[in-house]
Amino acid sequence: MPADSPHAPDKLYAAREPVFPKQVKGLFRSLKWWIMGITLGIYYLTPWIRWDRGPNLPDQAVLVDLANRRFFFFWIEIWPHEFYFIAGLLIMAGLGLFLFTSALGRVWCGYACPQTVWTDLFVIVERWIEGDRNARVRLWKAKWDARKVRLRLTKWAIWLLIALATGGAWVFYFTDAPSLLADLVRFQAHPIAYTTIAILTFTTFFFGGFAREQICIYACPWPRIQAAMMDEDTITIGYREWRGEPRGKHRKGPDADKLGDCIDCMACVNVCPMGIDIRDGQQMACITCGLCIDACNEMMDKVGKPRGLIDYMALKDEASERAGQTVTHVSKHILRPRTILYTVLWAAVGVGLTVALFVRPDMQVTLHPVRNPTYVTLSDGAIRNTYEVGVRNMHGDERAFTFSLPEDSPLSIALEGRDDLVLLAPADAEAKVRVYVTAPAGSEAATSDRTDIRIWVEDEASGDRAARDTVFNGRGQ
């Protein structure tokens, strides 16, 4: 059946119409420049920041040390058993996303999402090489010739370099950046590094250069979720159709006074990176980047009309604005029960993580009884239990840790392979040792099934102590 037949079934997927956003100047475009510069600067430069932690620790300020299962962030060091800090940060990120979306719509999508930031960067390169919107449209429609090939290859080469830098920057977060860079250049790095860079290079090149708005519309789940975070009090971008309609280009003649403020110049459509018309109402594809506001305000200035035909607004104010009332109380939309609840939850998690960070001990002790055998009977009739003890030294220097039992305990304690009760733990590492606890023959602990005991571990340098309660197993009656 021909595709143009009236009986042909509808296509499930529409072919992509390329979007060529026009350059625009204004408040929101400047804000996007600043955010793009700051976020890209943080991403590319952070692995190269040094932080002196002493001779036994890495000097990279931000490092995900998978080999030693630790995360370093400037003066903060997160161990595997402290993963709740990472979980807490992820919870804060989610709550923050809910908060900003419920208050200001999809500001994350429009300003800080990596897809948006890198697409903006790729569009800058495209505009620099091929020209602004009209020139790019003409080039797109033109037949392939030497000029078109040269421009496209130049653009793709720069895109590829940006994508390569993006993939390379990511792997630098997981090992010492200068050392890895030298290994990469000499082709001596681990294959995983090259594979990761290749995957991220390809995805950045494809997503930012070719897929662009298709990622936001088809691949990203957030446009479908964000509707649950927004209501009529959410401040988002909208078109004041009661002021702009009926639209029309002609401003002279007997019916000119019947037209609205919109002159149907298509400036808002031409600058939109998603290729939509904001005048059609709220749409899933809109990322609320504000560029249509800049374009419309510029056009209103030219025709002598008030700004704000397209603007950030709350749908709840539509009735008041239609009646000609001026709405200026933005805070009443932002400070409402939903946003207050998100703020309180976000702050509570942040305060909890901060308190946990500052009160955490500088040593951690783990103790596990050895169950095979449960106990050993010595030649003199004494009963001995064995325990696996790990002492995690979270200091930057080697520390000596002393083991002991309570002073009134009739039991004795010894460390495997040592004449004393001192365990040396390397700097910022965990030391393990087998601990023997012995009950004299005929003692209550030796003849009982189970006896509760407490083992103390003391840091000789700082005097900090940690206790672990466990059970001593005897012969029983």
Secondary structure, DSSP 4 states (H G I P E B T S, - for coil): --TT-TTSPPPSSPPPPP--PPP--SHHHHHHHHHHHHHHHHHHHGGG-B----TTS--BSEEEETTTTEEEETTEEE-GGGTHHHHHHHHHHHHHHHHHHHHHSSHIIIII-HHHHHHHHHHHHHHHHH-SHHHHHHHHHSPP-HHHHHHHHHHHHHHHHHHHHHHHHHHGGGS-HHHHHHHHHTT-S-HHHHHHHHHHHHHHHHIIIIITHHIIIII-SHHHHGGGG--TTSEEEEE-HHHHPSP-S---STTGGGS-S-----HHHHH-TT---GGG---TT----SHHHHHHHHHHHHHT--S-SEEEEEGGGHHHHHTT------HHHHSSHHHHHHHHHHHHHHHHHHHHHHHS-SEEEEEEE--SSS-EE-TTS-EEEEEEEEEEE-SSS-EEEEEE--TT-S-EEEETT-SSSEEEE-TTEEEEEEEEEEE-TTSHHHHSSEEEEEEEEEETTT--EEEEEEEEE----
